Amino acid sequence: MERSLLQRIEAFLKESAMPPSVFGRAAVRDPRFVSDLRGGREPGREIICRAEHFMNKWRAARRIGDSVPLGDRRTREFWRVEAGVEE
């Protein structure tokens, strides 16, 4: 049985440690996207493809070591600590 889009996104958010609003903004230009899905929103085929494409592209970039963490001012400190970057 195939998992729903929301289940795949939830797994991706856990894997990437990306906040839901950052994912929504980067994937489909809607910071409330994940919140709306959790509330029952049914996205169209184009939005589903854009979200899937973003997750696949992020994973491919991570595999080759070319992934740059996304985030906003709330998550920048997390990425610095995770990467061991000193200022």
C-alpha positions as CSV (number, residue, x, y, z in Angstrom):
1,M,0.0,0.0,0.0
2,E,1.4,3.4,-1.0
3,R,1.8,6.0,1.7
4,S,-0.1,9.3,1.4
5,L,1.7,12.5,0.4
6,L,1.4,13.7,4.0
7,Q,3.0,10.6,5.3
8,R,5.9,10.9,2.8
9,I,6.3,14.6,3.7
10,E,6.3,13.8,7.5
11,A,9.0,11.3,6.9
12,F,11.0,13.8,4.9
13,L,10.7,16.5,7.6
14,K,12.0,14.0,10.2
15,E,14.8,12.9,7.9
16,S,15.9,16.4,7.0
17,A,15.1,18.2,10.3
18,M,13.4,20.8,8.2
19,P,10.6,22.9,9.7
20,P,7.2,22.4,8.0
21,S,7.0,26.1,7.0
22,V,10.4,26.0,5.4
23,F,9.5,22.9,3.4
24,G,6.2,24.4,2.2
25,R,7.9,27.7,1.2
26,A,10.7,25.9,-0.7
27,A,8.7,23.2,-2.3
28,V,5.4,24.8,-3.3
29,R,5.8,28.5,-2.2
30,D,3.2,28.1,0.5
31,P,4.5,28.2,4.1
32,R,1.2,26.8,5.4
33,F,1.2,23.8,3.0
34,V,2.0,21.1,5.6
35,S,-0.3,22.6,8.1
36,D,-3.1,22.6,5.5
37,L,-2.4,19.0,4.6
38,R,-2.6,18.0,8.2
39,G,-6.0,19.8,8.3
40,G,-7.3,17.8,5.4
41,R,-6.3,19.8,2.3
42,E,-6.3,17.7,-0.9
43,P,-3.6,19.0,-3.3
44,G,-3.8,18.7,-7.0
45,R,-1.5,16.7,-9.2
46,E,0.8,19.7,-10.0
47,I,1.4,20.5,-6.3
48,I,2.0,16.8,-5.5
49,C,4.6,16.6,-8.3
50,R,6.3,19.8,-7.1
51,A,6.5,18.5,-3.5
52,E,7.8,15.1,-4.6
53,H,10.3,16.8,-7.0
54,F,11.6,19.0,-4.2
55,M,12.1,16.0,-1.8
56,N,13.8,13.9,-4.5
57,K,16.1,16.8,-5.5
58,W,17.0,17.4,-1.9
59,R,17.9,13.8,-1.3
60,A,19.9,13.5,-4.5
61,A,21.9,16.7,-3.5
62,R,22.5,15.2,0.0
63,R,23.8,12.0,-1.4
64,I,26.5,13.8,-3.4
65,G,27.2,16.1,-0.5
66,D,25.9,19.2,-2.3
67,S,23.0,19.9,0.0
68,V,22.8,23.3,1.7
69,P,20.5,23.3,4.7
70,L,17.4,25.5,4.2
71,G,16.0,27.5,7.0
72,D,15.3,30.8,8.5
73,R,16.7,32.7,11.5
74,R,15.2,30.2,13.9
75,T,17.0,27.3,12.3
76,R,20.3,28.8,11.4
77,E,21.9,28.2,14.8
78,F,20.8,24.5,14.6
79,W,22.5,24.1,11.2
80,R,25.7,25.8,12.5
81,V,25.8,23.5,15.6
82,E,25.0,20.4,13.5
83,A,27.8,21.2,11.0
84,G,30.3,22.1,13.7
85,V,30.8,25.6,12.2
86,E,32.3,28.2,14.6
87,E,31.8,31.9,14.2
